[in-house]
Structure formats: C-alpha cells, structure tokens
C-alpha cells in the first residue's frame, strides 16, 4: 500500500519567534543565548547569523567574534514550548497521524486521510501537495512563522525533502525520482550516518550517496551491522513506521566518587568520560539531544540539577562536555566537594540531516530531474 509521509520542520524556530515578537529584529542576525561578554553558549541562531558560521552549542564569545553585528537574546524556553503546542494542535486538527520528534519538528502520515490506496504510484504523493500548502498557510496565518515540508513515501526521504529548500520550502520527492535525488548528496545526509561513519566511508572513497549506490562490496565491512540498512537508505528505501510512543526519553551517566572531591582536573576527567559514553550511545541509536543536564550531589546528599536546551541538537562528545562544564561554572556548583557528578542528554530525536541547498524562492514543490 502506498504511504504518504510529510516531514514538517519549523524554520530557525527560537530565533524566528524572537524576530516575530520583536519586529526590530527582523532581517538582523539574531543569536539566542548568553551575551558574548559573559560565559555562555548559543542555543539557536537565525538564518542571518548562520551565514557568519554561528551554530548551536558554540561558545557565545566565539559567536560574537564570528558575527560582530549579531543581536544576542536570552532564551525563553517556556515561550518556545507554548508556541510549539499551539502549532502542533493546529497540525493535528488537519486529521493527520502525528509523530512529534521535537519542539519544532514532526512526521505526519496522511495515507488514510488522502485515501492513498485509491491512487496509483506517485499520484498519492502528489495528492498531498494541497494539504502541505494549507498547513504552511495556516501556520503562517495563525502563528506568523514559516515551516518547511517534505513529502515522500517514507520518513528518510520526507526529512531530506524538508531540509532541501529551507526556509519556507516545500519539496516533493517521488519514488520515480528518489534515486536521482539522493545521488549527489553527501553520505552524511543519510539518517544514521554520523561523523565517525562518514569518516570511515570517506577513507574508503565513498563521499556521496551515489558512491554508496555504486559500491559493489558489502558495506558491513565499513559500517558493521548498519551496512545493509545504509545500502537501502542509499536507494531511498525505508520502512520505519511512525513512532507514536517515546520509548527512549534520556541517556545519562553518573559517577559516585570514592571520596568527595572538588578537584577540577578530576571532575573534568569524569565529565569527559561521561560525555564520551553518552555520545557513543546517541550515535549507536542514531539520536541527537536538544537538552543537556548536569547533576551534582554533595556530602549531605543535597542533589541539584541544571540544564540547557538548544534548537540544533548535539551528538558529539566535545559538545556534551563543553555544555556540562559550562553548566557547572555558570551555576557555581563546585563551591564544595561533590559526592556524585552526572551528565544527561534528553529531548532526543533522530539525527538531523545537513542543509542540502541554498534557499530557493517560492513555496512550490521541486521534483528533481532524472539524470
């Protein structure tokens, strides 16, 4: 039975809300996070700021150096969550099956809504275009924000489609064109290919999805048990269903010290090992984290937790470690010896594909030509 999957992704969500709520910020490089003259990190950046190389989890000082004209705005997480609820209530009202994977991103299945079994081949996908246009219009009209939507027969392609023409994009990837669409993309664009896997593939001369499509050998020699799945992904094949339950909500690591300690090198070493452990688990499950949490316990068993949330998720141990260190310093949590130190990652979602193309004008669909 043909499936119709839409992937809806809000455009620069945190920064766009700030630009909407403060019209004087529209068109300016907005950086959501601590000011550059204070110890802090970037939670999100507008498209104007991203052109300067600003990204989530970057130290605010670095962002200020890269983007001297950037406007730094303190994050308002409660406001972003309220906006998310309003948007996805609106989306659900359209009658689609919804898998919300983060505060600003969701998969929508419209197979039953559009009576897809009554359509032949790619006709079912093309029938979803009016729905996608209406959703984009409703979100812009009701919330003053833009969303990008990808339409395809599976989650892999729909997600790639939503990234293809950001911001305010609408991309249809038909089954007849999916192999040609995928061919020029970098291997890193495929779901589940993180930095480590991409590096291994590159050393074997596999840089694009087209290289994977043409590879005559067994990819298990390079990607282990993920090899056969990777080969299917390279041809746009993906049978993953929508996940309507959140099975894995967080990943964490804790260490109780033999003797209470406030020794900085000891704590940094512990935090670095925890970050590496969490990063390994995230990458194995092909997940990324929007929220990083630090946990401390003192000799009297008083326990404190502090956290920071970002718009762009993190997967690398260096980012988890940096954010953990920053939380410890910002909250002055090591004013006395620690009995326990823990690091956690939550707000988990599938690894996000890279930006695939420069923004194009117009909300119409783009069906890649065959080559």
N, C-alpha and C positions, 0 to 999 in steps of 0.2 A: 504494500500500500504506500503511495507517495506521501511523504511528510512535508510539512511546511513549517519551517523554523525561522523565527525572527530573532535577531540579537539587537537589543536596544541599549545604547551607551550614551549617557549624558555627556555633553562637551565641556571639558575643563570645569567640572561641577562646582567645586568650592569657590574657585575664582569667579566663575560666571555668576554665582549668587551674589558675591560681593559687588561685582560690576553692575548687576541689575539693581541691587538695593542702594547703591551709591552711584548715580549716573555720572558723576565727575570722574569716575574710574574707567568708564567705557573707552576702549581703544588704547588704554595705557597698560604697561607691563605690571600686572598685579601678582604679588608673591604672598601667599598665605603662610604665615609663620612668624617667628620672632624677628625683631629688627636686627640688622646686620651688626650693630654695635653691642649686641648682647649675645650671650651664649645661647644658641638655639639652632633649630633646623627648619627646613622648608617642608610644609605639609602639602602644598599644591602651588601650581603656577598657571597663569593664564597663557593662552597661545602666544601673546605678545612677549611674555617673559621667556617662554620656551625657546623662542628664536635666538635668545642670548645663551642658551645652554643650561638654563636653570631647570632643575628637576627635583622631585620629592626626595626626602631624606638627605639632601645636600645641606651642609652647614650654612646657616644664614649669612655668615661672613663671606663665604665663597660666592653665594648668590649675589650679594651686594657688590662684590668685585666684578663678577661677570656682567651684571646688569645695573650700572650706576643709577639709571633713571627709574629703577623699579620702585613700586609703591608697596611697602610691607604692611600687611593687615593681619591682625591677630585672628586665629581661627575661632569660629563659632560653631562647634560641633553640634550643639543642640539645634541650632538653626538649620544646619545641613540635613540632620536626621528628620526634622519636621518637613522639610521640603521633599525629601525622599518619600516619606509616607504619602504626601499629597499627590506626587507624580504617579506612584505605583497603584494608588487607589483609582486614579483616572485610567491607567492602563488596564487594570483588571476589569473595569466597567465595560471594556470592549468585548469581553467574553472569551478571551484567550486563556490558555493554561500558562501559569506564570512560575518561573523559577528565578527568584531574585538572588543574585550571587553576590551583590554588594550594595552599598548605599546608592549607587548611581548606574547600576548595570543589571540587566536581566535577559533571560531567554524566554521567548514567547512561542508557544506551539499553537498554530492556527489551523491544524489539519482538519479537525472536526468542524470548526467554525466556518471554514470555506468549502466544506464538502469535497475535500481533496480527492477522495476515491472516484468522484464523478469526472475528474479531469484526467487527461492523458499527458504523461511525461511532464515537461516543463510548464504546461498550461496551469498546473496547480500553483506553481511558484509565482507565475505572472499574475495570477488572480489575487495574490497578497499585496500587490502594489498599492491599490486604493486604501487598504487597511493601514499600511505603513505611512502613507501620506497623511491620512486622517489622524493617526497618533502623533505624528510630528506637529501637525497643525494644532491639535488640541493642547499639547504640552506648551507650545509657543504662546498660544492664545491665553491659556489659563494661568501659566506659571512664568511667562516671559523668559523662557530658556529654550535652548536648542538641543536636539538629540540627533544622533546618527544611528541609522538602522541598516542592518544587513539582512538579506533574505536568501535562504538556501534550503536544501533538503536535509541538512544536518547541522549540528552545533559548531563543528570545526569551521565550515565554510561561512556560516552566518556571522560568526565572530570576526573572521577575516574581512567580511564584507562591511561590517560596521566601522572598522578601522580604516577602510580604504579611501574614503573621501572626507575625513574629518576636517573641520567641523561642519555640522548641518548636512551630513551626507545621507544618501540613500542608494544602496548598491544591491543589485540582484545578481546572484551567481547561479546560472542554470547548470543542470547536470551535463548538458552537452558541451559546455564551455569550461567546466571546472578544471580539467587537466591543464588547459592552456592558461587559465588564470593563475594557477599555482606555479607553473614552470619558472617564471623569473624571480619569484620571491626568495628571500634568504631562508636557509633551513631554520633559523631561529624563529621565523614567523609561525611555524607549526606548533600546535598545542603540545606541551610536554618537552619541548627542546629548550633546555636551559643553557646557561653559559658553558658548563662543563661538557655537555653533549655536543654543543655547537663547535667547541674547540676540538674535540675528538674527530668530528666529521670533517672539519676544515683540514686537519692534518692528513686526512685520507683523500683530500682533494674534492670533498663534497661541500660546496658553498651554497648552492641554490637548491630549491625543491626539484628543479629539472634534473640536477645531478643525482638526486635520490631516485627519481623516476627511472633514470637510465642505468643506475648502478646494477651490474649483473650479479654481484655477490650476495651473500647472506648478511644483512645488516646486524644480525645478532653478534657478529664478530666485533662490531663497533659500538653498538648500543645495548648489548645484552638482551634481556627478555623483552625490552621495548622495541627491538628491531622489527619484528613483523608488524606491530602496530604502526610504527613510523613509516613503513613502506605503504601501508594502506592510507595513512594520512597524506602521504605524498601524492596519491591519486585522488584525494578528496573523499575518501571513504571513511565514514564514522557512524557507528550505530549506537552511540551513547544516548540513553533516554534523558529526559529532563529529570533532575533530582528534586523531588518535592519535599524532601526532608533534609535537615542539616546534620549529617552524621558526625563530621569532624568539626568541632567549633573552635578548638585551640590546640596549640602544641607548646609545651613548656619544658623547662629543665630547671632543677633546683639542686642546691648543694648545701648540706649542713656541715659546718666546719668542726673539726675535732676540738679546736679551741677558738673562742670568739676572737675575731680579728677586724682591725680597721686598716691593715697594711694594704696600701694602694696597689703595689705590684701583684700581691696575692689575689686581690679582688679582680683586677684587670685580667689576670690569667684565667680565673674561674669564669668570668663573663665571656671571655673569648672562646673558651671550650664550649660553653653553653650555646653561644651563637652558632658555632660550627655544627653542633649536634642538631639544633633546630633547623638550620639551613639544609642539612642533609635530609632530614625528614620532609621538609617542604618540597625539596626538589624530587625526592623519591615519589611523593604523592602528586607531583606536578601542581603544587599550590603556591600561592603567594599570600602575604599578610598585609592587611591595612593598618593593624594596631599592634604596637609593641608595648609590653608591660614589664615593669621591674617590680620585684617583691623582695622585701627585707624583713628579717626577724631579729630582734635584739635579745639580750641575755634574759630579760624579764618576760620574754615570749610576746612582747608587743609586736604586731605584724602590720606592715604598711605596704600598700601597692600604689603605683603611679603609672600612668600610661600616656601614650601619644598616638594619635591617628593621622594617617596621611591619605591623600587622594590616590596617588600612584602606589601600588603595593611593592613590597620588597621581598626578595628571596635570598639575597647574598648575605653571607655571614658577616662581612665587613659592615654592612648597613645595620644589621641587627645589633652588632657590637657597639657601633657608634651611637645608636639611639639609646641603648641601655646605659652606656657611660654618661650620656647627656642627661638622662633622667636622674641618675644618681647625683650628678653635680647640681642640676637645677633645683632639686628638692632638698639638697643638703642632707642626704640620707645616711651619710657615713660620719656623723658627728660623734658617734660612739661605736664600739666594736659590734660586729654583726655575728649572729649565731647562724643565720641562713641567708643565702643570696639566690634569687631565682630570676629567670628571664622567660618571657612568654610571647607568643605570637598568636593573634586572633584576627577576626574579620577575614577569614580565609576565603580565597576564591581561586579559580583556575588561572594559571599563568597567562598574563595578558600578552597578546601578540604585539610586535613592534608596529610603529606607524609606517604604513606601506607607501604612501604617496603624498605629495604636496596637496593641500586643499584645492578642490576644484569648485567653481561656482555652479550654483543651480542645485536644486533638490532632486533632480531626476535620476533614474537608475542608470547604472553603467554596466553593460554586459560586455565583458572583454572579448575582443575579436579572436577568432581562431588563428593559430599560427602553425 
